Amino acid sequence: MANLETKTREQVSEANQQIFDQLKSAVGFVPNLYTAYTHAETALADYLTLSNRKTSLNNKEKEVVNLIVSETNNCDYCKAAHTAVSKMNGFTDEQILEIRSGSAHFDSKLDALAQLVQNAAINKGQADQAPIDAFFAAGYTKENLVDVVLLIGDKTISNYLFGLGKFAIDFPAAQELQAVSA
């Protein structure tokens, strides 16, 4: 049972209707996650400002963070959504499963990012020093580290909204990690 029902365009304020129109134009539909934000008048605009902020991370790096945080927080909605987005950004199904498990052996720089993000997410920001050192050794900067923290926060917000809201998932389900061969 949904704790936050999804809303149609007609059920939201004029300001949120404009955002819905922009989302529909850009994405083709308004994801249920975004409609859930409209239960608080400015939450959708606020969230999209955070989510769409300029960052030092490229799209693939952002998806590494999104996939790992969503896996760590066990958010089926965000795992499904970011599996779809990751495919659009060039990751294969096998790479997506590997990333969600906390590594990216197919790319050493992304692997350092994945290991740091998983360690930070599991330890609630208290990452061990080794993954931080590996992150910097892979060529990442202090600016990148701050952007990783902001993206972990961004994704955690959506993960929690789904976890508490229990609305329907409107993306194809993400494959379970148990399907990964050892």
Residue frames as a rotation matrix with the C-alpha (Angstrom) as fourth column:
MET 1
0.579 0.815 0.000 0.00
0.815 -0.579 0.000 0.00
0.000 0.000 -1.000 0.00
ALA 2
-0.183 -0.647 0.740 1.36
0.623 -0.659 -0.421 3.38
0.760 0.384 0.524 -1.00
ASN 3
-0.024 0.093 -0.995 2.02
0.902 -0.428 -0.062 5.88
-0.432 -0.899 -0.074 1.77
LEU 4
-0.351 -0.068 -0.934 2.50
-0.261 -0.951 0.167 8.57
-0.899 0.302 0.316 -0.89
GLU 5
0.421 0.566 0.709 0.14
0.561 0.451 -0.694 8.16
-0.712 0.690 -0.127 -3.80
THR 6
-0.708 -0.604 0.365 1.34
0.646 -0.347 0.680 9.26
-0.284 0.717 0.636 -7.21
LYS 7
0.029 0.694 -0.719 -0.24
0.149 -0.715 -0.683 12.37
-0.988 -0.088 -0.124 -8.63
THR 8
0.180 0.119 0.977 -1.40
0.981 0.057 -0.188 13.39
-0.078 0.991 -0.106 -12.07
ARG 9
-0.729 -0.460 0.507 -0.70
0.563 -0.824 0.062 16.77
0.389 0.331 0.860 -13.63
GLU 10
-0.043 0.835 0.549 -4.19
0.063 -0.546 0.835 17.94
0.997 0.071 -0.030 -12.71
GLN 11
0.717 0.355 -0.600 -3.60
0.541 0.260 0.800 17.15
0.440 -0.898 -0.005 -9.02
VAL 12
-0.097 -0.844 -0.528 -0.54
0.975 -0.188 0.120 19.36
-0.201 -0.503 0.841 -8.55
SER 13
0.300 0.155 -0.941 0.02
0.260 -0.963 -0.076 23.11
-0.918 -0.222 -0.329 -8.34
GLU 14
0.993 0.088 -0.083 0.60
-0.042 -0.391 -0.920 25.26
-0.113 0.916 -0.384 -11.40
ALA 15
0.308 -0.950 -0.051 4.34
-0.936 -0.312 0.163 25.46
-0.171 -0.002 -0.985 -10.61
ASN 16
-0.334 -0.406 0.850 4.58
-0.338 0.894 0.294 21.67
-0.880 -0.189 -0.436 -10.41
GLN 17
0.681 0.592 0.431 2.48
0.253 0.362 -0.897 21.32
-0.687 0.720 0.097 -13.57
GLN 18
0.783 -0.461 -0.417 5.18
-0.621 -0.549 -0.559 23.31
0.029 0.697 -0.717 -15.40
ILE 19
-0.257 -0.893 0.368 7.84
-0.873 0.378 0.308 20.97
-0.415 -0.242 -0.877 -14.03
PHE 20
0.068 0.372 0.926 5.74
0.068 0.924 -0.376 17.95
-0.995 0.089 0.038 -15.06
ASP 21
0.943 0.312 -0.112 5.51
-0.064 -0.160 -0.985 19.39
-0.325 0.937 -0.131 -18.59
GLN 22
0.341 -0.904 -0.259 9.30
-0.938 -0.310 -0.153 19.82
0.058 0.295 -0.954 -18.72
LEU 23
-0.366 -0.452 0.813 9.87
-0.574 0.798 0.185 16.29
-0.733 -0.399 -0.552 -17.43
LYS 24
0.455 0.617 0.642 7.41
0.169 0.648 -0.742 14.80
-0.875 0.446 0.190 -19.90
SER 25
0.912 -0.161 -0.377 9.17
-0.409 -0.412 -0.814 16.65
-0.024 0.897 -0.441 -22.72
ALA 26
0.058 -0.998 0.005 12.63
-0.995 -0.058 -0.080 15.54
0.080 0.000 -0.997 -21.59
VAL 27
-0.686 -0.358 0.633 11.96
-0.548 0.827 -0.126 12.01
-0.479 -0.433 -0.764 -20.34
GLY 28
-0.763 0.481 -0.431 8.74
-0.202 0.457 0.866 11.06
0.614 0.748 -0.252 -22.13
PHE 29
0.322 0.850 -0.417 6.78
0.412 0.271 0.870 10.67
0.852 -0.452 -0.263 -18.88
VAL 30
0.091 -0.243 0.966 6.76
-0.785 -0.614 -0.081 11.91
0.612 -0.751 -0.247 -15.29
PRO 31
-0.490 -0.341 -0.802 8.33
0.105 0.890 -0.443 9.21
0.866 -0.301 -0.400 -13.10
ASN 32
0.522 0.770 -0.368 6.34
0.405 0.156 0.901 8.27
0.751 -0.619 -0.230 -10.00
LEU 33
-0.130 -0.649 -0.750 9.26
0.991 -0.075 -0.107 9.29
0.013 -0.757 0.653 -7.80
TYR 34
-0.915 -0.261 0.309 8.93
0.296 -0.953 0.071 12.86
0.275 0.157 0.949 -9.02
THR 35
-0.068 0.948 0.312 5.17
-0.054 -0.316 0.947 12.92
0.996 0.048 0.072 -8.46
ALA 36
0.367 0.171 -0.914 5.76
0.819 0.407 0.405 11.79
0.441 -0.897 0.009 -4.86
TYR 37
-0.683 -0.690 -0.240 7.87
0.726 -0.607 -0.323 14.88
0.078 -0.395 0.915 -4.22
THR 38
-0.610 0.453 0.650 4.83
0.013 -0.814 0.581 17.08
0.792 0.363 0.491 -4.97
HIS 39
0.310 0.678 -0.666 3.26
0.757 0.249 0.605 16.18
0.576 -0.691 -0.436 -1.63
ALA 40
0.122 -0.318 -0.940 5.43
0.651 -0.689 0.318 19.06
-0.749 -0.651 0.123 -0.37
GLU 41
0.852 0.490 -0.182 4.89
0.188 -0.612 -0.768 22.14
-0.488 0.620 -0.614 -2.56
THR 42
0.668 -0.621 -0.410 8.50
-0.742 -0.601 -0.298 23.05
-0.062 0.503 -0.862 -3.35
ALA 43
0.320 -0.586 0.744 10.16
-0.300 0.683 0.666 19.66
-0.899 -0.436 0.043 -2.84
LEU 44
0.644 -0.078 0.761 10.21
0.651 0.578 -0.492 18.65
-0.401 0.812 0.423 -6.52
ALA 45
0.864 -0.343 0.368 11.79
-0.002 -0.734 -0.679 21.92
0.503 0.587 -0.635 -7.66
ASP 46
0.558 -0.675 0.482 14.24
-0.799 -0.282 0.531 21.80
-0.223 -0.681 -0.697 -4.75
TYR 47
0.421 -0.379 0.824 15.19
0.045 0.916 0.399 18.19
-0.906 -0.131 0.402 -5.48
LEU 48
0.754 -0.100 0.649 15.64
0.654 0.201 -0.729 18.81
-0.058 0.974 0.217 -9.21
THR 49
0.819 -0.521 0.239 17.87
-0.472 -0.850 -0.236 21.80
0.326 0.081 -0.942 -8.46
LEU 50
0.293 -0.713 0.637 20.10
-0.683 0.311 0.661 19.53
-0.669 -0.629 -0.395 -6.39
SER 51
0.415 -0.048 0.908 19.93
0.300 0.950 -0.087 16.64
-0.859 0.309 0.409 -8.84
ASN 52
0.746 -0.048 0.664 20.67
0.659 -0.082 -0.747 18.76
0.090 0.995 -0.030 -11.91
ARG 53
0.804 -0.483 -0.346 23.46
-0.238 -0.795 0.558 20.86
-0.545 -0.366 -0.754 -10.36
LYS 54
0.611 -0.707 -0.356 26.72
-0.515 -0.014 -0.857 21.29
0.601 0.707 -0.372 -12.22
THR 55
0.838 -0.328 0.436 29.22
-0.200 0.558 0.805 18.68
-0.507 -0.762 0.402 -11.06
SER 56
-0.005 -0.936 -0.353 32.81
-0.953 -0.103 0.286 17.63
-0.304 0.337 -0.891 -11.73
LEU 57
-0.462 -0.096 0.882 31.64
-0.075 0.995 0.069 14.04
-0.884 -0.035 -0.467 -12.29
ASN 58
-0.785 0.217 -0.581 30.72
-0.603 -0.047 0.797 12.75
0.146 0.975 0.168 -15.73
ASN 59
0.164 0.983 -0.077 27.49
-0.938 0.180 0.295 10.85
0.304 0.024 0.952 -16.41
LYS 60
0.252 -0.116 -0.961 29.08
-0.016 0.992 -0.124 7.41
0.968 0.046 0.248 -16.01
GLU 61
-0.797 -0.589 -0.132 30.66
0.155 0.013 -0.988 8.40
0.583 -0.808 0.081 -12.71
LYS 62
-0.544 0.683 0.488 27.33
-0.835 -0.498 -0.235 9.76
0.083 -0.535 0.841 -11.48
GLU 63
0.422 0.755 -0.502 25.64
-0.690 0.627 0.362 6.48
0.588 0.194 0.785 -12.37
VAL 64
-0.309 -0.588 -0.748 28.28
0.213 0.724 -0.657 4.50
0.927 -0.362 -0.099 -10.46
VAL 65
-0.964 -0.026 0.266 27.36
-0.235 -0.391 -0.890 6.52
0.127 -0.920 0.371 -7.37
ASN 66
-0.201 0.978 0.057 23.61
-0.972 -0.206 0.117 6.24
0.126 -0.032 0.991 -8.03
LEU 67
0.286 0.304 -0.909 23.71
-0.374 0.908 0.186 2.47
0.882 0.287 0.373 -8.52
ILE 68
-0.530 -0.585 -0.614 25.85
0.320 0.533 -0.783 1.73
0.785 -0.612 -0.096 -5.47
VAL 69
-0.909 0.235 0.344 23.96
-0.416 -0.526 -0.741 4.01
0.007 -0.817 0.576 -3.10
SER 70
0.026 0.984 -0.175 20.62
-0.960 0.073 0.269 2.63
0.278 0.162 0.947 -4.31
GLU 71
0.140 -0.063 -0.988 21.88
-0.039 0.997 -0.069 -0.92
0.989 0.048 0.137 -3.82
THR 72
-0.823 -0.528 -0.209 23.28
0.203 0.070 -0.977 -0.15
0.531 -0.846 0.050 -0.37
ASN 73
-0.777 0.586 0.232 19.99
-0.582 -0.527 -0.619 1.48
-0.241 -0.616 0.750 0.65
ASN 74
-0.812 0.423 0.402 18.01
0.448 0.893 -0.036 -1.38
-0.374 0.151 -0.915 -0.97
CYS 75
-0.201 0.732 -0.651 15.89
-0.397 -0.668 -0.630 1.00
-0.896 0.132 0.424 -3.05
ASP 76
-0.244 0.166 0.956 14.18
0.658 0.752 0.038 -1.08
-0.712 0.638 -0.292 -5.74
TYR 77
0.818 0.574 -0.039 12.80
0.381 -0.592 -0.710 2.04
-0.430 0.566 -0.703 -7.43
CYS 78
0.607 -0.630 -0.484 16.18
-0.649 -0.744 0.155 3.74
-0.458 0.220 -0.861 -7.83
LYS 79
-0.374 -0.695 0.614 17.94
-0.119 0.692 0.712 0.49
-0.920 0.193 -0.342 -8.76
ALA 80
0.156 0.528 0.835 15.41
0.800 0.428 -0.420 0.08
-0.579 0.734 -0.355 -11.59
ALA 81
0.948 0.248 -0.201 15.58
0.115 -0.852 -0.511 3.72
-0.298 0.461 -0.836 -12.71
HIS 82
0.403 -0.865 -0.299 19.37
-0.747 -0.500 0.438 3.92
-0.529 0.047 -0.848 -12.64
THR 83
-0.225 -0.366 0.903 19.78
0.314 0.850 0.423 0.57
-0.922 0.378 -0.076 -14.38
ALA 84
0.585 0.521 0.622 17.83
0.760 -0.082 -0.645 2.12
-0.285 0.849 -0.444 -17.27
VAL 85
0.938 -0.259 -0.229 19.82
-0.290 -0.951 -0.112 5.37
-0.189 0.171 -0.967 -17.13
SER 86
0.100 -0.961 0.257 23.12
-0.425 0.192 0.885 3.48
-0.900 -0.198 -0.390 -16.88
LYS 87
0.033 -0.012 0.999 22.30
0.725 0.688 -0.016 1.53
-0.688 0.725 0.032 -20.03
MET 88
0.897 0.327 0.298 21.63
0.442 -0.650 -0.618 4.84
-0.008 0.686 -0.727 -21.81
ASN 89
0.718 -0.693 -0.067 25.08
-0.647 -0.700 0.304 5.96
-0.258 -0.175 -0.950 -20.64
GLY 90
0.298 -0.602 -0.741 26.78
-0.779 0.296 -0.553 2.93
0.552 0.742 -0.380 -22.19
PHE 91
-0.513 -0.453 0.729 27.06
-0.801 0.558 -0.216 0.41
-0.309 -0.695 -0.649 -19.35
THR 92
-0.461 0.330 -0.824 26.23
-0.353 0.784 0.511 -3.24
0.814 0.526 -0.245 -20.11
ASP 93
0.661 0.750 0.014 23.98
-0.376 0.315 0.871 -5.39
0.649 -0.581 0.491 -17.93
GLU 94
0.487 -0.554 -0.674 27.04
0.704 0.707 -0.073 -7.21
0.517 -0.439 0.735 -16.59
GLN 95
-0.578 -0.733 0.359 28.82
0.405 -0.639 -0.654 -3.96
0.708 -0.233 0.666 -15.76
ILE 96
-0.052 0.657 0.752 25.74
-0.576 -0.635 0.515 -2.61
0.815 -0.406 0.412 -13.98
LEU 97
0.855 0.357 -0.375 25.54
0.039 0.678 0.734 -5.71
0.517 -0.643 0.566 -11.78
GLU 98
0.054 -0.921 -0.386 29.25
0.850 0.245 -0.467 -5.47
0.524 -0.303 0.796 -11.00
ILE 99
-0.575 -0.212 0.790 28.90
-0.051 -0.955 -0.294 -1.78
0.817 -0.209 0.538 -10.10
ARG 100
0.394 0.820 0.416 25.93
-0.551 -0.151 0.821 -2.49
0.736 -0.553 0.392 -7.85
SER 101
0.778 -0.166 -0.606 28.08
0.472 0.791 0.389 -5.07
0.415 -0.589 0.694 -6.05
GLY 102
0.893 -0.346 -0.288 30.65
0.014 -0.618 0.786 -2.35
-0.450 -0.706 -0.547 -5.30
SER 103
-0.170 -0.985 0.036 33.34
0.154 0.009 0.988 -2.70
-0.973 0.174 0.150 -7.95
ALA 104
0.883 0.329 -0.335 34.09
-0.264 -0.241 -0.934 -1.92
-0.388 0.913 -0.126 -11.58
HIS 105
0.186 -0.890 0.417 37.05
0.182 0.448 0.875 -4.10
-0.966 -0.087 0.245 -12.53
PHE 106
0.393 0.039 0.919 36.49
0.905 0.159 -0.394 -3.23
-0.162 0.986 0.027 -16.19
ASP 107
0.396 -0.277 0.876 37.76
0.242 -0.888 -0.390 0.34
0.886 0.367 -0.285 -15.52
SER 108
-0.273 -0.617 -0.738 40.36
0.842 0.218 -0.494 1.04
0.466 -0.756 0.459 -12.82
LYS 109
-0.922 -0.052 0.383 39.29
-0.079 -0.944 -0.319 4.64
0.378 -0.325 0.867 -12.21
LEU 110
-0.005 0.992 0.124 35.60
-0.647 -0.097 0.756 3.75
0.763 -0.077 0.642 -11.91
ASP 111
0.235 0.018 -0.972 36.62
0.462 0.877 0.128 0.84
0.855 -0.479 0.198 -9.66
ALA 112
-0.783 -0.559 -0.273 38.29
0.526 -0.361 -0.770 3.25
0.332 -0.747 0.577 -7.22
LEU 113
-0.668 0.632 0.393 35.14
-0.614 -0.766 0.187 5.39
0.420 -0.116 0.900 -7.26
ALA 114
0.226 0.817 -0.531 32.88
-0.307 0.577 0.757 2.37
0.924 -0.008 0.381 -6.75
GLN 115
-0.088 -0.325 -0.942 34.88
0.705 0.647 -0.290 1.08
0.704 -0.689 0.172 -3.81
LEU 116
-0.967 -0.244 0.069 34.93
0.142 -0.746 -0.651 4.49
0.210 -0.620 0.756 -2.12
VAL 117
-0.419 0.881 0.222 31.20
-0.720 -0.471 0.510 5.03
0.553 0.054 0.831 -2.61
GLN 118
0.295 0.536 -0.791 30.29
0.056 0.816 0.575 1.60
0.954 -0.214 0.211 -1.30
ASN 119
-0.416 -0.537 -0.734 32.55
0.769 0.223 -0.599 2.00
0.486 -0.814 0.320 1.74
ALA 120
-0.971 0.061 0.232 31.20
-0.144 -0.920 -0.364 5.50
0.192 -0.387 0.902 2.46
ALA 121
-0.173 0.985 -0.021 27.56
-0.659 -0.100 0.746 4.46
0.732 0.143 0.666 2.00
ILE 122
0.223 0.222 -0.949 27.86
0.375 0.879 0.293 1.36
0.900 -0.421 0.113 4.18
ASN 123
-0.365 -0.514 -0.777 29.72
0.908 -0.012 -0.419 3.30
0.206 -0.858 0.471 6.87
LYS 124
0.618 0.773 -0.145 27.38
0.786 -0.607 0.118 6.32
0.003 -0.187 -0.982 6.74
GLY 125
0.881 -0.280 0.381 30.11
-0.099 -0.897 -0.431 8.70
0.463 0.342 -0.818 5.56
GLN 126
0.556 -0.710 0.432 32.84
-0.667 -0.071 0.742 7.33
-0.496 -0.701 -0.513 7.81
ALA 127
0.905 -0.198 -0.376 34.80
-0.187 0.608 -0.771 5.71
0.382 0.769 0.513 4.97
ASP 128
0.634 -0.773 0.005 38.02
0.543 0.449 0.710 3.86
-0.551 -0.448 0.704 5.64
GLN 129
0.317 -0.595 -0.739 41.18
-0.425 -0.785 0.450 5.70
-0.848 0.171 -0.501 4.57
ALA 130
-0.524 -0.611 0.594 42.29
0.207 0.585 0.784 3.05
-0.827 0.533 -0.180 2.04
PRO 131
0.064 0.569 0.820 39.42
0.970 0.158 -0.185 3.64
-0.235 0.807 -0.542 -0.43
ILE 132
0.882 0.173 -0.439 39.87
0.133 -0.984 -0.120 7.41
-0.453 0.047 -0.890 -0.07
ASP 133
-0.014 -0.974 -0.225 43.60
-0.358 -0.205 0.911 7.06
-0.934 0.094 -0.346 -0.86
ALA 134
-0.495 -0.123 0.860 42.80
0.603 0.665 0.442 4.80
-0.626 0.737 -0.255 -3.83
PHE 135
0.598 0.782 0.176 40.23
0.727 -0.437 -0.529 7.35
-0.337 0.444 -0.830 -5.07
PHE 136
0.726 -0.390 -0.566 42.85
-0.353 -0.918 0.181 10.11
-0.591 0.069 -0.804 -5.10
ALA 137
-0.321 -0.899 0.298 45.53
-0.186 0.368 0.911 7.78
-0.929 0.237 -0.285 -6.54
ALA 138
-0.100 0.385 0.918 43.15
0.836 0.532 -0.132 7.00
-0.539 0.754 -0.375 -9.45
GLY 139
-0.758 -0.305 0.576 43.21
0.602 -0.668 0.438 10.69
0.251 0.679 0.690 -10.40
TYR 140
0.362 0.923 0.133 40.19
0.724 -0.368 0.583 12.06
0.586 -0.115 -0.802 -8.61
THR 141
-0.576 -0.524 0.628 40.39
0.141 -0.820 -0.555 15.45
0.805 -0.231 0.546 -6.88
LYS 142
-0.894 0.267 -0.359 39.06
0.327 -0.156 -0.932 17.03
-0.305 -0.951 0.052 -3.71
GLU 143
-0.570 0.724 -0.388 36.39
-0.794 -0.607 0.036 18.68
-0.210 0.329 0.921 -5.86
ASN 144
-0.359 0.412 -0.837 35.37
-0.417 0.732 0.539 15.22
0.835 0.543 -0.091 -7.07
LEU 145
-0.804 0.018 -0.595 35.19
0.479 0.613 -0.628 14.00
0.353 -0.790 -0.502 -3.46
VAL 146
-0.794 0.554 -0.250 32.82
-0.207 -0.633 -0.746 16.82
-0.572 -0.540 0.617 -2.50
ASP 147
-0.350 0.684 -0.640 30.68
-0.923 -0.137 0.358 16.10
0.157 0.717 0.679 -5.58
VAL 148
-0.584 0.117 -0.803 30.57
0.040 0.992 0.116 12.39
0.811 0.035 -0.584 -4.64
VAL 149
-0.899 0.246 -0.364 29.29
0.388 0.055 -0.920 13.34
-0.206 -0.968 -0.145 -1.17
LEU 150
-0.579 0.716 -0.390 26.60
-0.652 -0.694 -0.306 15.58
-0.490 0.077 0.869 -2.67
LEU 151
-0.319 0.451 -0.834 25.53
-0.746 0.422 0.514 12.83
0.584 0.786 0.201 -5.05
ILE 152
-0.796 0.060 -0.603 25.39
0.357 0.850 -0.387 10.25
0.490 -0.523 -0.698 -2.24
GLY 153
-0.807 0.509 -0.298 23.10
0.061 -0.430 -0.901 12.67
-0.587 -0.745 0.316 -0.39
ASP 154
-0.464 0.616 -0.637 20.99
-0.881 -0.396 0.259 13.30
-0.093 0.681 0.726 -3.50
LYS 155
-0.428 0.280 -0.859 20.46
-0.351 0.825 0.443 9.59
0.833 0.491 -0.254 -4.09
THR 156
-0.900 0.085 -0.428 19.82
0.411 0.495 -0.765 8.87
0.147 -0.865 -0.481 -0.41
ILE 157
-0.692 0.694 -0.199 16.99
-0.508 -0.665 -0.548 11.41
-0.512 -0.278 0.813 -0.43
SER 158
-0.141 0.650 -0.747 15.25
-0.924 0.185 0.335 9.57
0.356 0.737 0.574 -3.28
ASN 159
-0.619 -0.137 -0.773 15.98
0.011 0.983 -0.183 6.17
0.785 -0.122 -0.607 -1.73
TYR 160
-0.943 0.253 -0.218 14.35
0.231 0.024 -0.973 7.26
-0.241 -0.967 -0.081 1.51
LEU 161
-0.489 0.810 -0.324 11.38
-0.807 -0.561 -0.184 8.86
-0.331 0.172 0.928 -0.24
PHE 162
-0.157 0.415 -0.896 10.67
-0.625 0.661 0.415 5.56
0.765 0.626 0.156 -2.01
GLY 163
-0.765 -0.222 -0.605 11.29
0.224 0.788 -0.573 3.51
0.604 -0.574 -0.553 1.12
LEU 164
-0.853 0.469 -0.228 8.83
0.101 -0.280 -0.955 5.57
-0.512 -0.837 0.191 3.11
GLY 165
-0.456 0.684 -0.570 6.44
-0.807 -0.588 -0.059 6.37
-0.375 0.433 0.820 0.25
LYS 166
-0.579 0.151 0.801 5.97
0.096 0.989 -0.117 2.84
-0.809 0.010 -0.587 -1.12
PHE 167
0.316 0.677 -0.665 4.67
-0.652 -0.354 -0.670 4.05
-0.689 0.646 0.329 -4.50
ALA 168
0.840 0.115 0.530 4.69
0.228 0.811 -0.538 1.96
-0.492 0.573 0.655 -7.68
ILE 169
-0.287 -0.954 -0.091 7.90
0.011 -0.098 0.995 1.41
-0.958 0.284 0.039 -9.64
ASP 170
0.761 0.630 -0.157 7.44
-0.085 -0.144 -0.986 2.61
-0.644 0.763 -0.056 -13.22
PHE 171
0.067 -0.780 -0.622 10.74
-0.998 -0.043 -0.053 1.36
0.014 0.624 -0.781 -14.70
PRO 172
0.545 0.054 -0.837 11.65
-0.244 0.965 -0.097 -2.22
0.802 0.257 0.539 -15.66
ALA 173
0.966 -0.137 0.220 12.80
-0.182 0.244 0.953 -4.09
-0.184 -0.960 0.211 -12.55
ALA 174
0.147 -0.983 -0.110 16.54
-0.966 -0.118 -0.232 -4.30
0.215 0.141 -0.966 -11.97
GLN 175
0.363 -0.132 -0.923 18.08
-0.092 0.980 -0.176 -7.76
0.927 0.149 0.343 -12.09
GLU 176
0.979 -0.005 0.206 18.83
-0.204 0.104 0.973 -9.25
-0.026 -0.995 0.101 -8.68
LEU 177
0.235 -0.972 0.023 22.48
-0.969 -0.236 -0.078 -9.38
0.081 -0.004 -0.997 -7.66
GLN 178
0.181 -0.142 0.973 22.27
-0.418 0.884 0.207 -13.10
-0.890 -0.445 0.101 -6.86
ALA 179
0.940 0.232 0.248 22.28
0.124 0.445 -0.887 -13.63
-0.317 0.865 0.390 -10.63
VAL 180
0.516 -0.829 -0.215 25.92
-0.841 -0.442 -0.311 -12.48
0.163 0.341 -0.926 -10.78
SER 181
0.861 -0.283 -0.421 28.23
0.238 0.958 -0.158 -15.39
0.449 0.036 0.893 -11.38
ALA 182
0.822 -0.565 -0.067 31.24
-0.085 -0.239 0.967 -15.66
-0.563 -0.790 -0.245 -9.08
